[in-house]
Amino acid sequence: MKWSEVCQSFPNQFVLVEELASHIENDKVYVDDVAVVRAVPDDEATKTLMQCKDKRFVYHTNSDSIVIELRRRPGLRGRFSAH
C-alpha cells in the first residue's frame, strides 16, 4: 500500500506498518510501499515503537512521506595498546 493511501485510510493517527519496498538516497531511506499492521493509540505509540523489530515501525499519518535518516556508527576513538 502506498503511504498516501494509508494517510487517507487512517487520518491523523499513528499506525504500525511493515516496510515492503524502499530505496536509499543520500543516507536516507525513502519507504515506497508498506503493509499496515494496525492503528496505534497515541498513548501507546512510543511503547509500540520501542518493541518493533526488523522492518516494522510506528509512523504518524500527518507526514507526507516516510523518510528515515540513516545513522552511521561512529568509529572508535582513541588508541588501543597491547599489554
Number of C-alpha atoms within 10 A of each C-alpha: 13 14 19 14 12 17 19 10 10 17 13 12 15 22 25 20 20 19 16 14 14 13 10 13 9 7 11 13 15 16 19 16 18 21 16 17 13 12 16 18 12 11 9 10 19 13 10 15 16 10 10 14 9 7 11 18 18 23 18 20 21 12 12 10 16 16 15 12 12 12 8 7 6 6 6 7 6 6 6 7 5 4 3
